[in-house]
Amino acid sequence: MNGYTNITIKKKTAERFREFSKMHFNTNTEALSGMLDFFYFNEISPKENFGPTGRRIENSLKKRINAVIAIMKDVEKNKANPTLAILESLIEATDPKNKNLHQKKRDYEEDDTHPDFYK
């Protein structure tokens, strides 16, 4: 039969451990054994820093997403709309329903000085 032993720890820490043990394990022994196994099998130390927390990562992602949104809005305002206006004006200029353009095209076709006339 396995015996018991006493470990001296501060009262506040013992209370926290008992609360944790009740939530996740049946007994205090199972809780302590599970914690020790976790650190042993994952080859980590409880003193290690695991890097940024989930909240920090989320906040940095939100900042980057907001920056991307600002860039996209700027591109829409300063690049896409003027480009769209230029393309629309080009389409209107090349519209075959435009009588001026049709007359210019006919003049071009009748001009025998143009190198494409002899094709």
Order of alpha helices (4+ residues) and beta strands (2+ residues): alpha-alpha-alpha-alpha-alpha
